[in-house]
């Protein structure tokens, strides 16, 4: 949809300085960006299911997950359970970006699942293969596919409408972050997650520890951090355990 953006490695159309995923549903009477968004929406009319596939950004790496806003949870969570992702994260309505492709489609009655996985600007083949199995399972669920389907994993689910299920690890100082824990691992409160060091001297500036028992589902991939930079996310242990008990 955006060949100029592909060539310049940007999310928007060059020279417009706009993030394309913040201008939906667009307008037929708008500028080139808005017109393009409106035509994409038109092309999607009548679709049974849309899977909006994202890598994370270049700074973070994520376990394969689907993010759903609470406004559409009853409708989308049952479908997402067939997607073969590791995590389904239901967000509160206050965090919803109404100008995104997914929100616009869901608002028009087209079931749309936003998948986040891996690191930005990279393809993680393992995660791609995992999601393909899930896409066939969802197609079977919708009566679209009658061929063989792989068994899908049961995801961890967080109904985090109030924003209390997830701890955020933010850098207390600027420096170079050296991670020591991979995403997708269980951690205990006080466990060492990584270190921030001085890039010139190598001096330890901060020892990053887990704020609680839980599941580290996001980790920092890009080493340069400034004070406040996100370095990881930890899902509360009790939320993780509830999902395991339901398996």
Backbone as CSV, one residue per row, in Angstrom:
resi,resn,N_x,N_y,N_z,CA_x,CA_y,CA_z,C_x,C_y,C_z
1,UNK,0.817,-1.214,0.000,0.000,0.000,0.000,0.853,1.268,0.000
2,UNK,2.105,1.148,0.402,2.951,2.340,0.552,4.361,2.056,0.022
3,UNK,4.522,1.942,-1.290,5.844,1.617,-1.854,6.909,2.665,-1.555
4,UNK,6.518,3.936,-1.477,7.504,4.973,-1.163,8.005,4.814,0.266
5,UNK,7.109,4.428,1.177,7.513,4.176,2.553,8.451,2.985,2.661
6,UNK,8.180,1.933,1.874,9.074,0.765,1.856,10.468,1.181,1.416
7,UNK,10.540,1.974,0.360,11.846,2.383,-0.170,12.625,3.230,0.829
8,UNK,11.916,4.045,1.612,12.595,4.955,2.542,12.621,4.425,3.972
9,UNK,12.072,3.224,4.193,12.008,2.577,5.510,11.309,3.499,6.520
10,UNK,10.143,3.994,6.140,9.339,4.829,7.028,7.906,4.306,7.036
11,UNK,7.158,4.623,8.105,5.779,4.165,8.206,4.841,5.023,7.367
12,UNK,5.215,6.253,7.127,4.347,7.159,6.386,4.821,7.354,4.967
13,UNK,4.011,8.081,4.195,4.429,8.448,2.848,5.440,9.580,2.965
14,UNK,6.636,9.440,2.388,7.672,10.474,2.529,7.153,11.864,2.150
15,UNK,7.621,12.837,2.900,7.298,14.262,2.723,6.001,14.660,3.399
16,UNK,5.172,13.700,3.812,3.933,14.041,4.502,4.094,14.010,6.018
17,UNK,5.118,13.292,6.505,5.431,13.260,7.941,4.233,12.796,8.768
18,UNK,3.559,11.758,8.287,2.407,11.204,8.984,2.588,9.706,9.155
19,UNK,2.182,9.190,10.293,2.134,7.754,10.511,0.855,7.253,9.851
20,UNK,0.975,6.386,8.870,-0.208,5.938,8.131,-1.221,5.244,9.024
21,UNK,-0.753,4.619,10.104,-1.687,3.908,10.976,-2.315,4.821,12.024
22,UNK,-2.326,6.111,11.746,-2.995,7.069,12.625,-3.936,7.980,11.843
23,UNK,-4.308,7.563,10.637,-5.172,8.419,9.824,-6.421,7.689,9.332
24,UNK,-6.691,6.500,9.875,-7.876,5.758,9.461,-9.121,6.277,10.197
25,UNK,-10.295,6.214,9.616,-10.643,5.522,8.366,-10.382,6.319,7.094
26,UNK,-9.750,7.469,7.215,-9.418,8.246,6.026,-10.605,9.015,5.470
27,UNK,-10.389,9.601,4.296,-11.434,10.401,3.656,-11.210,10.430,2.152
28,UNK,-12.274,10.215,1.401,-12.158,10.292,-0.058,-11.884,11.725,-0.522
29,UNK,-12.179,12.694,0.327,-11.983,14.098,-0.045,-10.714,14.677,0.577
30,UNK,-9.927,13.827,1.259,-8.732,14.308,1.933,-7.510,14.315,1.036
31,UNK,-6.340,14.488,1.665,-5.096,14.477,0.886,-4.764,13.044,0.485
32,UNK,-3.570,12.846,-0.093,-3.222,11.539,-0.634,-3.241,10.457,0.443
33,UNK,-2.730,10.773,1.645,-2.716,9.800,2.732,-4.135,9.389,3.118
34,UNK,-5.003,10.383,3.316,-6.373,10.104,3.748,-7.159,9.364,2.675
35,UNK,-6.911,9.708,1.427,-7.590,9.019,0.323,-7.156,7.562,0.260
36,UNK,-5.863,7.318,0.428,-5.344,5.951,0.409,-5.954,5.135,1.543
37,UNK,-6.032,5.724,2.737,-6.630,5.018,3.876,-8.097,4.686,3.603
38,UNK,-8.825,5.613,3.022,-10.238,5.373,2.720,-10.410,4.253,1.708
39,UNK,-9.527,4.197,0.722,-9.618,3.146,-0.290,-9.246,1.779,0.285
40,UNK,-8.296,1.746,1.228,-7.977,0.482,1.908,-9.201,-0.006,2.675
41,UNK,-9.879,0.897,3.359,-11.086,0.532,4.086,-12.150,-0.009,3.128
42,UNK,-12.281,0.623,1.977,-13.261,0.163,0.997,-12.931,-1.262,0.533
43,UNK,-11.653,-1.524,0.296,-11.236,-2.855,-0.160,-11.538,-3.938,0.869
44,UNK,-11.570,-3.568,2.150,-11.778,-4.551,3.213,-13.256,-4.844,3.477
45,UNK,-14.157,-4.100,2.855,-15.589,-4.305,3.102,-15.979,-5.741,2.745
46,UNK,-16.737,-6.383,3.659,-17.187,-7.748,3.414,-16.243,-8.819,3.911
47,UNK,-15.086,-8.437,4.435,-14.136,-9.437,4.940,-14.695,-10.097,6.196
48,UNK,-14.432,-11.395,6.349,-14.873,-12.131,7.538,-13.915,-11.903,8.705
49,UNK,-12.625,-11.804,8.397,-11.604,-11.630,9.438,-10.390,-10.949,8.848
50,UNK,-9.831,-10.003,9.589,-8.579,-9.352,9.198,-7.550,-9.595,10.290
51,UNK,-6.361,-10.035,9.904,-5.246,-10.193,10.835,-4.225,-9.115,10.503
52,UNK,-4.098,-8.143,11.391,-3.215,-6.984,11.209,-1.878,-7.314,11.863
53,UNK,-0.898,-7.705,11.056,0.355,-8.267,11.578,1.420,-7.183,11.726
54,UNK,1.950,-7.068,12.936,3.004,-6.110,13.239,4.208,-6.829,13.827
55,UNK,5.395,-6.342,13.520,6.516,-6.600,14.413,6.420,-5.546,15.505
56,UNK,7.193,-5.694,16.571,7.244,-4.625,17.556,8.033,-3.472,16.931
57,UNK,8.466,-2.503,17.741,9.342,-1.468,17.200,10.798,-1.952,17.287
58,UNK,11.733,-1.141,16.840,13.134,-1.580,16.800,13.761,-1.646,18.191
59,UNK,13.049,-1.129,19.199,13.624,-1.062,20.538,13.285,-2.283,21.393
60,UNK,12.190,-2.977,21.052,11.678,-4.042,21.917,11.494,-5.339,21.140
61,UNK,11.502,-6.446,21.862,11.124,-7.729,21.276,9.985,-8.314,22.103
62,UNK,8.999,-8.878,21.416,7.761,-9.319,22.054,7.510,-10.797,21.784
63,UNK,6.899,-11.496,22.763,6.357,-12.812,22.468,5.166,-12.617,21.530
64,UNK,4.859,-13.592,20.681,3.697,-13.452,19.798,2.424,-13.208,20.616
65,UNK,1.767,-12.118,20.328,0.609,-11.725,21.140,-0.421,-10.997,20.300
66,UNK,-1.659,-11.005,20.785,-2.739,-10.257,20.159,-3.255,-9.259,21.175
67,UNK,-3.397,-8.008,20.756,-3.888,-6.953,21.634,-5.292,-6.548,21.192
68,UNK,-6.198,-6.543,22.158,-7.611,-6.297,21.883,-8.101,-5.221,22.845
69,UNK,-8.892,-4.272,22.348,-9.464,-3.291,23.274,-10.740,-3.850,23.877
70,UNK,-11.037,-3.428,25.084,-12.153,-4.002,25.840,-13.501,-3.790,25.174
71,UNK,-13.590,-2.802,24.280,-14.850,-2.543,23.597,-15.271,-3.713,22.716
72,UNK,-14.283,-4.518,22.277,-14.579,-5.618,21.360,-14.165,-6.975,21.923
73,UNK,-13.925,-7.060,23.224,-13.362,-8.278,23.814,-14.272,-9.489,23.660
74,UNK,-15.583,-9.320,23.904,-16.486,-10.469,23.849,-16.564,-11.064,22.456
75,UNK,-16.358,-10.251,21.486,-16.429,-10.661,20.080,-15.105,-11.269,19.610
76,UNK,-13.984,-10.648,19.981,-12.700,-11.012,19.397,-11.912,-12.056,20.171
77,UNK,-12.040,-12.098,21.495,-11.240,-13.038,22.272,-11.478,-14.487,21.852
78,UNK,-12.726,-14.948,21.648,-12.923,-16.334,21.218,-12.210,-16.679,19.909
79,UNK,-12.183,-15.729,18.974,-11.462,-15.968,17.716,-9.957,-15.986,17.965
80,UNK,-9.478,-15.040,18.788,-8.032,-14.925,19.059,-7.485,-16.171,19.735
81,UNK,-8.312,-16.873,20.502,-7.851,-18.085,21.181,-7.408,-19.158,20.189
82,UNK,-7.858,-19.066,18.944,-7.482,-20.037,17.914,-6.237,-19.614,17.137
83,UNK,-5.656,-18.468,17.488,-4.604,-17.871,16.649,-3.216,-18.462,16.873
84,UNK,-3.033,-19.265,17.918,-1.747,-19.910,18.227,-0.702,-18.935,18.760
85,UNK,-1.124,-17.776,19.267,-0.178,-16.851,19.891,0.027,-17.243,21.351
86,UNK,1.043,-16.666,21.977,1.348,-16.967,23.370,0.512,-16.149,24.357
87,UNK,0.048,-14.983,23.922,-0.528,-14.027,24.859,-1.642,-13.243,24.193
88,UNK,-2.764,-13.082,24.887,-3.833,-12.181,24.467,-3.963,-11.116,25.548
89,UNK,-3.796,-9.866,25.154,-3.773,-8.751,26.098,-4.951,-7.839,25.794
90,UNK,-5.947,-7.833,26.690,-7.117,-6.968,26.527,-6.826,-5.636,27.217
91,UNK,-6.824,-4.570,26.425,-6.520,-3.233,26.925,-7.780,-2.495,27.358
92,UNK,-7.616,-1.533,28.228,-8.708,-0.649,28.599,-9.064,0.290,27.465
93,UNK,-10.307,0.764,27.464,-10.779,1.633,26.387,-9.977,2.923,26.303
94,UNK,-9.429,3.375,27.436,-8.683,4.641,27.440,-7.409,4.564,26.618
95,UNK,-6.913,3.329,26.375,-5.663,3.172,25.611,-5.911,2.986,24.119
96,UNK,-7.160,2.961,23.705,-7.492,2.687,22.312,-7.145,3.892,21.427
97,UNK,-6.498,3.613,20.315,-6.202,4.648,19.328,-7.242,4.537,18.220
98,UNK,-8.194,5.453,18.234,-9.334,5.327,17.334,-8.977,5.568,15.872
99,UNK,-7.793,6.091,15.614,-7.408,6.394,14.239,-6.602,5.275,13.587
100,UNK,-6.569,4.092,14.220,-5.805,2.983,13.652,-6.657,2.168,12.685
101,UNK,-5.969,1.409,11.860,-6.605,0.511,10.898,-7.511,-0.493,11.613
102,UNK,-6.987,-1.124,12.680,-7.747,-2.172,13.366,-9.008,-1.622,14.021
103,UNK,-8.892,-0.502,14.735,-10.065,0.059,15.407,-11.126,0.447,14.390
104,UNK,-10.706,1.024,13.284,-11.664,1.450,12.268,-12.414,0.263,11.682
105,UNK,-11.697,-0.840,11.416,-12.359,-2.024,10.873,-13.302,-2.649,11.889
106,UNK,-12.839,-2.775,13.148,-13.711,-3.348,14.174,-14.969,-2.509,14.361
107,UNK,-14.828,-1.201,14.259,-15.986,-0.315,14.422,-17.001,-0.506,13.294
108,UNK,-16.535,-1.026,12.158,-17.437,-1.269,11.028,-17.895,-2.726,10.965
109,UNK,-17.613,-3.493,12.010,-18.106,-4.861,12.074,-17.236,-5.894,11.404
110,UNK,-16.001,-5.540,11.073,-15.064,-6.491,10.482,-14.098,-6.933,11.571
111,UNK,-14.171,-8.193,11.972,-13.319,-8.704,13.052,-11.853,-8.549,12.677
112,UNK,-11.112,-7.795,13.489,-9.707,-7.497,13.199,-8.859,-7.751,14.433
113,UNK,-7.845,-8.573,14.278,-6.931,-8.921,15.358,-5.569,-8.306,15.082
114,UNK,-5.031,-7.596,16.068,-3.709,-6.974,15.942,-2.676,-7.886,16.582
115,UNK,-1.762,-8.392,15.762,-0.710,-9.292,16.234,0.595,-8.519,16.347
116,UNK,1.238,-8.623,17.511,2.577,-8.060,17.723,3.524,-9.229,18.002
117,UNK,4.678,-9.227,17.351,5.623,-10.311,17.607,7.012,-9.937,17.108
118,UNK,8.020,-10.394,17.861,9.395,-10.196,17.433,9.891,-8.777,17.609
119,UNK,10.788,-8.367,16.705,11.449,-7.066,16.753,11.124,-6.294,15.485
120,UNK,10.984,-4.984,15.589,10.689,-4.159,14.436,11.717,-4.279,13.333
121,UNK,11.233,-4.247,12.086,12.063,-4.293,10.869,12.815,-5.618,10.717
122,UNK,12.316,-6.662,11.370,12.893,-7.988,11.198,11.779,-9.001,11.031
123,UNK,12.085,-10.102,10.347,11.171,-11.225,10.243,11.723,-12.353,11.091
124,UNK,10.950,-12.803,12.069,11.336,-13.941,12.899,10.581,-15.149,12.365
125,UNK,11.285,-16.017,11.621,10.626,-17.120,10.918,9.840,-18.017,11.871
126,UNK,10.394,-18.289,13.028,9.718,-19.149,14.002,8.343,-18.599,14.359
127,UNK,8.273,-17.285,14.571,7.003,-16.662,14.924,6.055,-16.638,13.727
128,UNK,6.604,-16.426,12.550,5.774,-16.444,11.345,5.120,-17.800,11.134
129,UNK,5.913,-18.863,11.295,5.372,-20.215,11.152,4.292,-20.482,12.206
130,UNK,4.532,-20.003,13.422,3.567,-20.184,14.511,2.237,-19.520,14.169
131,UNK,2.302,-18.302,13.647,1.080,-17.574,13.319,0.360,-18.184,12.125
132,UNK,1.103,-18.706,11.152,0.463,-19.348,9.995,-0.413,-20.518,10.448
133,UNK,0.111,-21.314,11.383,-0.707,-22.410,11.933,-1.981,-21.857,12.564
134,UNK,-1.847,-20.737,13.262,-3.010,-20.126,13.880,-4.001,-19.582,12.866
135,UNK,-3.507,-19.022,11.769,-4.404,-18.494,10.742,-5.250,-19.608,10.141
136,UNK,-4.638,-20.768,9.880,-5.418,-21.888,9.363,-6.448,-22.366,10.382
137,UNK,-6.082,-22.357,11.666,-7.030,-22.763,12.707,-8.203,-21.795,12.776
138,UNK,-7.931,-20.488,12.644,-9.014,-19.504,12.655,-9.885,-19.649,11.416
139,UNK,-9.276,-19.955,10.276,-10.049,-20.170,9.050,-10.966,-21.383,9.188
140,UNK,-10.453,-22.427,9.854,-11.303,-23.595,10.104,-12.473,-23.221,11.010
141,UNK,-12.192,-22.433,12.046,-13.225,-22.008,12.983,-14.322,-21.221,12.266
142,UNK,-13.950,-20.470,11.258,-14.899,-19.641,10.520,-15.547,-20.383,9.350
143,UNK,-15.164,-21.667,9.158,-15.735,-22.448,8.071,-15.150,-22.148,6.707
144,UNK,-13.959,-21.549,6.684,-13.317,-21.173,5.416,-12.398,-22.281,4.914
145,UNK,-11.801,-23.036,5.842,-10.766,-24.023,5.517,-11.188,-25.399,6.009
146,UNK,-11.052,-26.410,5.141,-11.432,-27.779,5.499,-10.250,-28.735,5.490
147,UNK,-9.059,-28.216,5.257,-7.876,-29.055,5.223,-7.326,-29.329,6.614
148,UNK,-6.127,-29.934,6.688,-5.515,-30.245,7.986,-5.150,-28.988,8.759
149,UNK,-5.269,-29.074,10.082,-4.968,-27.943,10.962,-4.113,-28.447,12.117
150,UNK,-3.046,-27.719,12.431,-2.189,-28.076,13.561,-2.878,-27.717,14.869
151,UNK,-2.528,-28.440,15.925,-3.047,-28.098,17.245,-2.457,-26.768,17.686
152,UNK,-3.289,-25.885,18.211,-2.822,-24.556,18.617,-2.607,-24.520,20.116
153,UNK,-1.697,-23.659,20.531,-1.414,-23.500,21.955,-2.500,-22.683,22.640
154,UNK,-2.660,-22.906,23.924,-3.615,-22.124,24.715,-2.906,-20.872,25.220
155,UNK,-3.384,-19.684,24.861,-2.656,-18.465,25.224,-2.865,-18.045,26.671
156,UNK,-1.893,-17.334,27.198,-2.078,-16.583,28.437,-2.987,-15.405,28.106
157,UNK,-3.975,-15.136,28.965,-4.916,-14.044,28.699,-4.934,-13.080,29.881
158,UNK,-4.800,-11.801,29.578,-4.905,-10.755,30.591,-6.031,-9.810,30.207
159,UNK,-7.053,-9.740,31.072,-8.136,-8.770,30.883,-7.765,-7.521,31.690
160,UNK,-6.831,-6.763,31.124,-6.167,-5.690,31.874,-6.835,-4.337,31.635
161,UNK,-8.170,-4.288,31.778,-8.873,-3.049,31.471,-8.428,-1.886,32.358
162,UNK,-8.066,-2.181,33.607,-7.681,-1.120,34.537,-6.178,-0.847,34.534
163,UNK,-5.415,-1.663,33.830,-3.981,-1.434,33.727,-3.168,-1.880,34.921
164,UNK,-3.664,-2.882,35.670,-2.955,-3.326,36.873,-2.269,-4.684,36.722
165,UNK,-2.455,-5.347,35.599,-1.896,-6.696,35.421,-0.434,-6.688,34.998
166,UNK,0.032,-5.585,34.475,1.364,-5.530,33.859,2.247,-4.501,34.560
167,UNK,3.469,-4.914,34.883,4.493,-4.013,35.406,5.389,-3.555,34.253
168,UNK,5.736,-2.278,34.273,6.600,-1.719,33.233,7.979,-1.436,33.830
169,UNK,9.024,-1.871,33.120,10.391,-1.620,33.557,10.927,-0.436,32.764
170,UNK,11.168,0.679,33.439,11.686,1.880,32.786,13.082,2.198,33.292
171,UNK,13.914,2.688,32.391,15.307,2.961,32.726,15.408,4.093,33.754
172,UNK,16.113,3.872,34.870,16.274,4.946,35.855,17.344,5.950,35.462
173,UNK,18.239,5.543,34.536,19.320,6.418,34.070,19.548,6.170,32.582
174,UNK,20.317,7.032,31.964,20.701,6.849,30.562,21.993,6.039,30.484
175,UNK,22.153,5.307,29.384,23.366,4.521,29.202,23.161,3.427,28.173
176,UNK,23.952,2.347,28.298,23.850,1.190,27.419,23.235,0.041,28.208
177,UNK,22.130,-0.503,27.670,21.429,-1.580,28.361,21.918,-2.930,27.846
178,UNK,22.304,-3.787,28.770,22.743,-5.148,28.451,21.740,-6.100,29.084
179,UNK,20.927,-6.762,28.259,19.882,-7.631,28.815,20.457,-8.999,29.151
180,UNK,19.921,-9.601,30.188,20.359,-10.926,30.627,19.207,-11.916,30.725
181,UNK,18.000,-11.503,30.447,16.841,-12.390,30.460,16.109,-12.276,29.132
182,UNK,15.772,-13.411,28.556,15.033,-13.424,27.306,13.544,-13.229,27.571
183,UNK,12.851,-12.671,26.596,11.404,-12.557,26.717,10.783,-13.953,26.690
184,UNK,9.658,-14.080,27.400,8.990,-15.370,27.477,9.410,-16.216,28.660
185,UNK,10.220,-15.657,29.576,10.684,-16.413,30.733,9.955,-15.953,31.994
186,UNK,9.866,-16.871,32.954,9.288,-16.538,34.254,10.365,-15.954,35.155
187,UNK,10.011,-14.936,35.918,10.963,-14.278,36.810,10.355,-14.141,38.198
188,UNK,11.222,-13.998,39.182,10.828,-13.745,40.557,11.144,-12.298,40.915
189,UNK,10.427,-11.770,41.888,10.709,-10.413,42.348,12.166,-10.307,42.763
190,UNK,12.855,-9.310,42.241,14.265,-9.102,42.553,15.229,-9.800,41.632
191,UNK,14.723,-10.649,40.723,15.614,-11.311,39.763,16.290,-10.280,38.860
192,UNK,17.545,-10.540,38.551,18.308,-9.671,37.653,17.778,-9.818,36.226
193,UNK,17.410,-8.691,35.603,16.905,-8.685,34.236,17.980,-8.191,33.265
194,UNK,18.746,-7.198,33.694,19.779,-6.634,32.840,20.521,-5.532,33.570
195,UNK,21.458,-4.901,32.857,22.291,-3.851,33.456,22.355,-2.648,32.528
196,UNK,22.436,-1.471,33.137,22.725,-0.255,32.372,24.137,0.174,32.753
197,UNK,24.990,0.323,31.727,26.390,0.667,31.985,26.749,1.964,31.270
198,UNK,27.811,2.598,31.755,28.362,3.784,31.111,29.060,3.350,29.824
199,UNK,28.717,3.920,28.660,29.304,3.465,27.403,30.795,3.764,27.272
200,UNK,31.317,4.707,28.057,32.728,5.078,27.956,33.598,4.312,28.934
201,UNK,33.092,4.083,30.138,33.915,3.461,31.178,33.519,2.028,31.490
202,UNK,32.293,1.640,31.093,31.801,0.316,31.447,31.287,0.218,32.870
203,UNK,31.297,1.324,33.596,30.833,1.326,34.986,29.347,0.998,35.058
204,UNK,28.993,0.157,36.017,27.593,-0.183,36.231,26.837,1.026,36.765
205,UNK,25.785,1.416,36.056,24.977,2.559,36.474,23.680,2.129,37.148
206,UNK,23.145,0.984,36.743,21.882,0.501,37.327,21.752,-0.996,37.110
207,UNK,21.333,-1.669,38.154,21.036,-3.099,38.080,19.521,-3.228,37.961
208,UNK,19.050,-3.703,36.810,17.609,-3.766,36.549,17.067,-5.097,37.064
209,UNK,16.115,-5.013,37.980,15.555,-6.208,38.599,14.043,-6.268,38.355
210,UNK,13.520,-7.478,38.403,12.082,-7.645,38.232,11.350,-7.031,39.419
211,UNK,10.303,-6.243,39.168,9.555,-5.621,40.263,8.621,-6.590,40.980
212,UNK,8.408,-7.789,40.409,7.458,-8.730,41.002,7.645,-10.102,40.363
213,UNK,7.030,-11.111,40.959,6.960,-12.422,40.323,6.081,-12.304,39.090
214,UNK,6.508,-12.942,37.989,5.667,-12.870,36.807,6.333,-13.410,35.562
215,UNK,5.742,-13.044,34.446,6.148,-13.528,33.124,6.683,-12.353,32.316
216,UNK,7.946,-12.416,31.931,8.596,-11.356,31.167,8.249,-11.539,29.692
217,UNK,7.262,-10.798,29.223,6.811,-11.018,27.840,7.344,-9.975,26.855
218,UNK,7.968,-8.932,27.360,8.602,-7.914,26.513,9.977,-7.617,27.078
219,UNK,10.992,-7.530,26.214,12.326,-7.133,26.660,12.918,-6.106,25.706
220,UNK,13.855,-5.351,26.242,14.549,-4.330,25.458,15.536,-5.007,24.512
221,UNK,15.489,-4.645,23.234,16.401,-5.200,22.239,17.462,-4.172,21.843
222,UNK,17.057,-2.915,21.763,17.969,-1.838,21.350,18.755,-1.389,22.578
223,UNK,20.085,-1.361,22.507,20.864,-1.179,23.731,20.923,0.238,24.298
224,UNK,20.765,1.254,23.455,20.877,2.629,23.958,19.582,3.015,24.668
225,UNK,19.690,3.458,25.917,18.498,3.880,26.665,18.704,5.283,27.222
226,UNK,17.618,5.998,27.347,17.586,7.261,28.064,16.730,7.069,29.302
227,UNK,16.880,7.937,30.259,16.064,7.835,31.464,14.584,7.786,31.091
228,UNK,13.901,6.758,31.565,12.484,6.580,31.252,12.206,5.610,30.127
229,UNK,13.235,5.199,29.371,13.032,4.267,28.257,12.447,2.949,28.757
230,UNK,11.540,2.378,27.985,10.951,1.090,28.340,11.962,-0.026,28.084
231,UNK,12.163,-0.875,29.091,13.107,-1.992,28.969,12.433,-3.349,29.071
232,UNK,11.168,-3.369,29.450,10.483,-4.649,29.531,9.114,-4.517,30.152
233,UNK,8.340,-5.601,30.039,7.027,-5.691,30.679,6.918,-7.044,31.356
234,UNK,6.350,-7.058,32.560,6.177,-8.291,33.322,4.698,-8.450,33.656
235,UNK,4.117,-9.574,33.244,2.736,-9.884,33.594,2.701,-10.510,34.983
236,UNK,1.781,-10.077,35.834,1.685,-10.591,37.195,1.575,-12.113,37.209
237,UNK,2.238,-12.719,38.184,2.266,-14.169,38.295,0.864,-14.758,38.433
238,UNK,-0.003,-14.123,39.216,-1.335,-14.676,39.430,-2.160,-14.706,38.153
239,UNK,-1.948,-13.705,37.273,-2.649,-13.689,35.991,-2.124,-14.811,35.103
240,UNK,-0.811,-14.957,35.084,-0.195,-16.041,34.309,-0.673,-17.403,34.819
241,UNK,-0.724,-17.566,36.135,-1.119,-18.847,36.724,-2.566,-19.206,36.379
242,UNK,-3.440,-18.210,36.393,-4.846,-18.481,36.052,-4.973,-19.062,34.657
243,UNK,-4.185,-18.530,33.719,-4.225,-19.034,32.351,-3.677,-20.452,32.289
244,UNK,-2.627,-20.740,33.058,-2.052,-22.086,33.061,-3.039,-23.093,33.643
245,UNK,-3.766,-22.691,34.677,-4.730,-23.600,35.306,-5.886,-23.943,34.382
246,UNK,-6.145,-23.041,33.441,-7.248,-23.284,32.520,-6.871,-24.126,31.331
247,UNK,-5.614,-24.532,31.248,-5.168,-25.291,30.094,-5.606,-26.750,30.177
